[in-house]
């Protein structure tokens, strides 16, 4: 069985989409051949049975040239794939879906975003199946929808647990290391974390605290928000990592291992891959999202009211007072059970069969 994969970017160093290289490598073990069409291709190492075709964004081609290349690839390679897997980009379903349906190819769309627009509605009509990570990740009613959980490479994030030296050093440290990860946008609400950090550092019952933000702005609005966050940290006189801290996806396991707690203040309302990666690394997570009820019940995730920095600070203080256990094997097992990449890929394969 041969598969066509449509995705935005193929780049193992990309902080946002670098994880998809792991998906492609895992898919390559289940399919005879994989053809990947992406808007942009940069650095990657993939198995020999994976062919990557770029629409040319890395060469700054025009949108007309993108479209011309897309239809050229779709037609030229039409006999080299049996079915189609579209990752997060419903516009490609709109552009090519009628052809794929005419050629009797199944079209599977993976989509995890709260936004419901006209593009998604048209794509829903054309696809044969939709996979999403959680009930909050797809807000359009559809009988084609199946909730699958996120695809997390648990082995990648839990690997350093087999090298206990760093973990023991962190557990014995008299400094509390806090972490936030994500694109520098207003929806991430980094200001609340900074205010909580400022609140905590003044408490005599707390140890020295280090707080780092790993993420970069992608748009002008993001850049403006980053400046606001930096200005707030200067105003409060706190030292936080708010610069352009770009980290490739394959370096993130090491980042998680160097921190005690991930603070998640994203306002997207859906299950965030960052939270699951932190849990897969055995970290403690504190979030303002209501999308983790099952993990909260199991004591793996702690919550606080959105935007309430004092309650966030109190939650972190309680975790510290109760003792921080690293690694959290229950968290690793949770992700392995509900959000395992191998399980997700097997379900993708089963659908196309």
C-alpha positions, -999 to +999 in steps of 0.1 A: +000+000+000+013+034-010+004+068+006+004+104-004+010+128+026+003+165+024+018+187+051+030+222+056+067+218+063+094+191+064+122+202+086+136+183+115+148+215+132+115+233+131+102+239+167+066+237+157+064+210+130+097+191+136+077+163+153+061+154+120+094+139+108+089+112+135+054+106+121+068+102+086+095+078+098+069+057+116+045+057+086+074+046+064+076+013+084+039+006+076+037+016+039+055+004+008+061+039-004+053+074+008+052+105-013+052+138+007+040+171-008+049+200+014+048+238+011+084+240+024+113+215+027+145+222+045+167+197+065+155+162+070+166+126+070+140+101+060+139+064+049+146+055+013+109+048+006+099+084+014+100+109-015+097+146-005+083+171-031+083+208-021+060+234-035+090+258-031+084+282-002+121+278+007+129+293-027+103+321-023+082+311-052+049+328-059+015+314-050+008+307-086+040+286-088+029+268-057-004+259-073+012+249-105+036+226-088+008+211-066-013+200-096+018+188-114+028+166-085-008+154-079-011+143-116+024+131-122+025+108-092-012+097-092-002+061-098+024+062-070-001+064-042-033+046-033-047+070-007-041+105+008-033+117+043-037+155+047-021+169+079-037+201+092-043+218+059-079+216+047-072+239+017-054+211-001-085+190+002-105+218-014-079+221-042-075+184-049-103+165-032-125+161-062-096+146-082-088+122-054-124+111-050-127+107-088-097+084-087-113+064-058-086+073-032-096+076+004-088+110+019-080+112+056-077+146+072-059+151+105-071+183+121-066+197+157-078+233+160-108+250+175-113+272+144-142+263+122-142+282+089-156+278+054-124+259+043-129+233+070-166+229+061-159+223+025-130+199+033-153+180+056-177+174+027-149+161+005-128+139+028-137+103+036-125+104+072-113+129+099-090+121+127-085+145+156-067+144+190-096+152+214-132+163+214-121+198+219-097+197+189-125+196+162-155+218+168-175+209+136-201+182+139-194+154+115-202+117+113-168+113+096-149+123+128-130+099+150-111+110+182-077+093+183-055+111+209-023+129+199+006+109+184+035+113+209+068+095+205+069+084+242+103+067+238+119+100+226+107+120+256+111+093+282+145+081+270+166+102+294+149+085+323+173+056+317+201+081+324+192+089+360+222+112+368+205+144+355+172+135+370+187+129+404+206+161+402+174+180+393+154+163+421+181+172+447+185+207+435+176+236+459+164+256+429+129+252+414+130+252+376+098+263+358+092+261+321+067+274+295+068+263+259+050+276+228+047+301+201+050+337+214+014+347+209-012+363+231-032+330+233-003+316+253-008+341+281+029+343+292+021+374+312+002+354+338+032+331+343+055+361+348+032+376+374+030+343+392+068+340+391+071+375+406+046+366+433+064+333+442+100+347+443+089+371+471+077+343+494+103+332+520+089+297+520+100+291+484+135+283+472+153+302+444+133+299+412+143+299+376+117+304+349+123+300+312+101+305+281+110+286+250+093+299+219+095+324+191+071+349+175+059+340+140+038+370+131+040+408+136+013+404+163+034+378+180+064+401+179+044+429+195+032+405+222+067+394+229+078+430+234+049+434+259+061+403+278+096+415+279+084+450+291+064+434+319+094+414+331+115+446+331+088+464+350+086+438+376+124+434+378+123+397+371+148+377+351+130+353+328+140+338+295+119+358+271+142+361+241+140+343+208+147+309+223+143+287+192+147+250+200+143+223+174+118+196+183+145+169+187+161+190+215+129+194+235+133+162+255+165+176+270+147+209+278+119+191+297+144+170+317+161+202+330+129+216+345+106+205+373+073+219+362+057+228+328+033+258+332+007+258+305-015+289+300-026+284+265-061+296+258-068+274+228-092+252+248-079+219+233-055+192+243-020+207+236+008+185+224+033+204+246+015+192+278+016+156+266+053+158+257+061+171+292+041+143+307+059+118+285+091+132+299+079+125+334+073+162+342+046+178+364+022+200+345+002+230+358-025+243+333-054+267+330-070+245+304-101+224+311-092+198+284-073+175+308-100+162+331-089+126+330-052+135+337-063+158+365-083+129+381-052+107+380-032+134+397-009+140+368-020+175+359-029+204+382-052+233+372-058+269+381-083+295+368-074+311+335-055+344+340-053+341+378-016+344+386-021+342+424-039+309+421-012+297+397+015+307+423-004+289+451-007+258+430+030+257+423+037+264+460+015+234+471+033+211+446+067+222+460+055+218+496+043+183+489+076+173+473+084+170+437+089+134+425+110+129+394+105+112+371+067+108+372+064+073+358+026+075+360+026+104+336+048+085+311+025+055+313-006+078+308+008+092+275+019+058+264-017+044+269-038+073+255-015+093+231+010+068+218+023+075+183+026+039+173-011+033+182-021+063+162-001+052+131-016+017+134-051+032+133-042+053+103-030+022+085-061+002+096-084+029+081-066+028+047-068-010+046 
